[in-house]
Amino acid sequence: MDTFVIPVTFPDLDTAKRDGDTFLDRLRTAGLTAEMPDGLHDDGEEGAGRPDPGPTTIELRVRAADADEARRQVETVMDGQFPPGMVLLGDPIEV
């Protein structure tokens, strides 16, 4: 098994903060070894007045046999959890 970094882009910072941890929990529940080293956490009302910077990309690290399997596994968990286009996956990069 190798570790792959998959860039995950949410439509905005608020969505990334709100749904990032849930997405990671669902990946783990599906049996994947996954982590978001630079994960974002919902700051509640603290950030309510700040402008949202728009699309937000965070790194997802997944263990899999190869890049195609890593992407397929993440897409399988993502399917049905998020509306199409809400979460975009970049190409897996082996680390």
Helices and strands as residue ranges (DSSP letters): E 2-10, H 13-29, E 34-35, G 44-47, E 56-64, H 67-78, E 88-89, E 93-94
